Amino acid sequence: MILSNDSKSIAFMQTPVRILFTILLLFFGYQAIKIESGGYVIGIFDFANYFCFCLVIIFTIIVLIKDVGIFRVHRKLYHFIPSLIGIAIITIVVVKMTQRRMIDNSATILQIGNMPNAKNVWTFDFKKNGHFKLTDSYMLGETLYYGRYSMSGDTVMIGESNYDVKENDFPNKGVIRNDTMFWIKFDTMLVKKHE
């Protein structure tokens, strides 16, 4: 297929636009993955959790349209790399959203919360599937953190988590006695539910 000079110049002009949209896609994609991997904010500003992800979807569609146009001119598969990056980012974010929803929907076998006058306003929901959800409440909403735990008898050991503050401000091992959770080097908490 012989291309006219006009179609070649249009394809060449689209390259800077594709590069710009690819850079925006990478930037907002990084932000969307970071939001899904860190604490999840619920409250007045929770719409911000989806802002970057929506932009990633929009930029992926734009880049895909541009990539198809360039492919029609040059017939090279590597022109789809920006589109594949966008699709990969969307896939990662959707998988993380699904994992979070699976943790939320799993049955809670142990729930603990802070005692009155504690420095943190936290509630731990230890789920049946070996994950926990930590709710950090504050005036305008709450932030949800997720992680793994193991339980042996009345001892709870926190494994990995996406809590983003210094590690010494986060409990890692505790023992349940009656209706109280005694964390090692951390606040004592009350047991609200225990199966």
PLY file of the C-alpha trace (Angstrom):
ply
format ascii 1.0
element vertex 195
property float x
property float y
property float z
element edge 194
property int vertex1
property int vertex2
end_header
0.00 0.00 0.00
1.48 3.35 -1.07
0.81 6.24 1.30
0.45 9.82 0.23
2.70 12.48 1.70
-0.29 13.93 3.57
-1.04 10.68 5.44
2.66 10.26 6.29
2.87 13.80 7.68
-0.33 13.26 9.73
1.14 10.06 11.16
4.39 11.90 11.97
2.48 14.74 13.69
0.63 12.25 15.88
3.87 10.99 17.44
4.39 13.94 19.86
0.73 13.71 20.89
1.10 9.96 21.54
4.23 10.60 23.59
2.42 13.25 25.66
-0.54 10.95 26.32
1.81 8.06 27.13
3.64 10.21 29.71
0.30 11.28 31.23
-0.82 7.65 31.21
2.33 6.57 33.07
2.05 9.39 35.62
-1.63 8.85 36.45
-1.17 5.08 36.24
1.56 5.25 38.88
-0.73 7.39 41.06
-3.68 4.98 40.61
-1.56 1.96 41.58
-0.15 3.89 44.55
-3.68 4.76 45.74
-4.83 1.15 45.45
-1.69 -0.16 47.17
-1.77 2.27 50.09
-4.40 3.37 52.57
-7.86 3.68 51.08
-9.62 6.93 52.06
-13.36 6.94 52.72
-15.18 10.15 53.54
-15.74 13.57 52.03
-12.89 13.26 49.54
-13.22 9.57 48.61
-14.02 10.48 44.99
-10.29 11.25 44.68
-9.60 7.50 44.96
-11.03 7.01 41.45
-9.88 10.24 39.78
-6.48 8.94 38.62
-7.95 5.59 37.57
-10.62 7.32 35.43
-7.91 9.41 33.76
-5.91 6.23 33.06
-8.94 4.72 31.32
-9.48 7.89 29.26
-5.79 8.17 28.29
-5.65 4.46 27.43
-8.60 4.85 25.06
-7.01 7.92 23.44
-3.63 6.20 23.08
-5.29 3.07 21.68
-7.07 5.15 19.02
-3.79 6.89 18.16
-1.92 3.54 18.09
-4.46 2.04 15.69
-4.06 5.08 13.42
-0.27 4.77 13.42
-0.50 1.01 12.89
-2.63 1.53 9.78
0.13 3.70 8.33
3.28 1.79 9.38
2.04 -1.75 10.12
4.45 -2.21 13.06
3.17 -3.96 16.20
5.50 -2.03 18.53
3.26 1.00 18.03
0.81 -0.69 20.44
3.26 -0.55 23.38
1.63 2.58 24.95
-1.80 0.92 24.70
-0.47 -2.27 26.29
1.03 -0.21 29.14
-2.37 1.39 29.75
-4.15 -1.98 29.66
-1.57 -3.43 32.08
-2.07 -0.54 34.52
-5.86 -0.93 34.34
-5.50 -4.67 34.97
-3.26 -4.11 38.02
-5.67 -1.58 39.53
-8.72 -3.77 38.91
-6.97 -6.79 40.48
-6.10 -4.70 43.57
-9.69 -3.42 43.81
-10.97 -7.00 43.57
-8.56 -8.18 46.28
-9.72 -5.39 48.58
-13.37 -6.27 48.00
-12.65 -9.96 48.68
-11.09 -9.03 52.03
-14.04 -6.75 52.86
-16.54 -9.50 52.04
-14.78 -12.24 54.02
-16.30 -13.09 57.41
-14.82 -11.31 60.44
-13.68 -13.76 63.14
-12.09 -11.21 65.48
-12.76 -7.50 65.84
-10.90 -5.23 68.23
-11.06 -1.49 68.86
-9.32 1.10 70.97
-10.07 1.77 74.58
-11.36 5.25 75.55
-8.65 7.97 75.46
-6.32 5.91 73.27
-3.99 7.83 70.96
-5.38 6.03 67.89
-9.00 5.53 66.83
-8.57 2.14 65.23
-10.68 -0.91 64.58
-9.09 -4.17 63.42
-11.26 -6.69 61.57
-9.41 -10.00 61.36
-10.97 -11.96 58.52
-11.44 -15.67 58.03
-9.27 -15.66 54.90
-6.08 -14.67 56.81
-6.28 -10.95 56.00
-7.17 -8.03 58.22
-8.73 -4.65 57.64
-7.65 -1.74 59.82
-10.02 1.23 60.00
-8.33 4.46 61.11
-11.12 6.93 61.89
-10.80 10.70 62.00
-13.11 13.70 61.85
-13.73 13.83 58.07
-13.82 10.09 57.38
-11.59 7.08 57.71
-8.68 5.36 56.04
-8.66 1.61 55.45
-5.46 -0.40 55.53
-5.09 -4.08 54.68
-2.65 -6.83 55.48
-2.10 -10.43 56.55
-2.07 -12.01 59.96
-1.70 -15.40 61.58
-3.33 -16.66 64.74
-2.15 -19.38 67.09
-4.46 -19.94 70.05
-4.93 -16.51 71.63
-1.86 -14.98 69.98
-2.22 -12.78 66.89
0.80 -11.95 64.74
0.59 -9.24 62.11
2.45 -10.03 58.91
2.64 -7.63 56.00
0.40 -4.57 55.76
0.04 -1.45 53.66
0.01 0.81 56.72
2.22 3.69 55.63
3.53 5.10 58.89
6.65 4.15 60.84
6.73 0.48 61.75
7.20 1.13 65.49
3.79 2.89 65.48
2.09 -0.31 64.37
1.44 -3.47 66.42
3.00 -6.73 65.32
2.09 -9.25 68.04
-0.66 -9.42 70.63
-2.32 -11.79 73.09
-6.05 -11.98 73.84
-7.01 -12.29 77.51
-10.77 -12.27 78.24
-12.10 -9.19 76.41
-8.76 -7.42 75.98
-6.04 -7.52 73.32
-2.60 -6.85 74.82
-0.28 -5.74 72.03
3.46 -5.90 72.65
4.84 -2.33 72.72
1.50 -0.85 71.61
-1.89 0.27 72.93
-4.14 -2.22 74.67
-7.41 -2.71 72.74
-10.85 -4.09 73.52
-12.23 -7.23 71.88
-15.59 -6.39 70.29
-16.17 -9.73 68.55
-14.44 -13.09 68.89
-15.53 -16.40 67.37
0 1
1 2
2 3
3 4
4 5
5 6
6 7
7 8
8 9
9 10
10 11
11 12
12 13
13 14
14 15
15 16
16 17
17 18
18 19
19 20
20 21
21 22
22 23
23 24
24 25
25 26
26 27
27 28
28 29
29 30
30 31
31 32
32 33
33 34
34 35
35 36
36 37
37 38
38 39
39 40
40 41
41 42
42 43
43 44
44 45
45 46
46 47
47 48
48 49
49 50
50 51
51 52
52 53
53 54
54 55
55 56
56 57
57 58
58 59
59 60
60 61
61 62
62 63
63 64
64 65
65 66
66 67
67 68
68 69
69 70
70 71
71 72
72 73
73 74
74 75
75 76
76 77
77 78
78 79
79 80
80 81
81 82
82 83
83 84
84 85
85 86
86 87
87 88
88 89
89 90
90 91
91 92
92 93
93 94
94 95
95 96
96 97
97 98
98 99
99 100
100 101
101 102
102 103
103 104
104 105
105 106
106 107
107 108
108 109
109 110
110 111
111 112
112 113
113 114
114 115
115 116
116 117
117 118
118 119
119 120
120 121
121 122
122 123
123 124
124 125
125 126
126 127
127 128
128 129
129 130
130 131
131 132
132 133
133 134
134 135
135 136
136 137
137 138
138 139
139 140
140 141
141 142
142 143
143 144
144 145
145 146
146 147
147 148
148 149
149 150
150 151
151 152
152 153
153 154
154 155
155 156
156 157
157 158
158 159
159 160
160 161
161 162
162 163
163 164
164 165
165 166
166 167
167 168
168 169
169 170
170 171
171 172
172 173
173 174
174 175
175 176
176 177
177 178
178 179
179 180
180 181
181 182
182 183
183 184
184 185
185 186
186 187
187 188
188 189
189 190
190 191
191 192
192 193
193 194
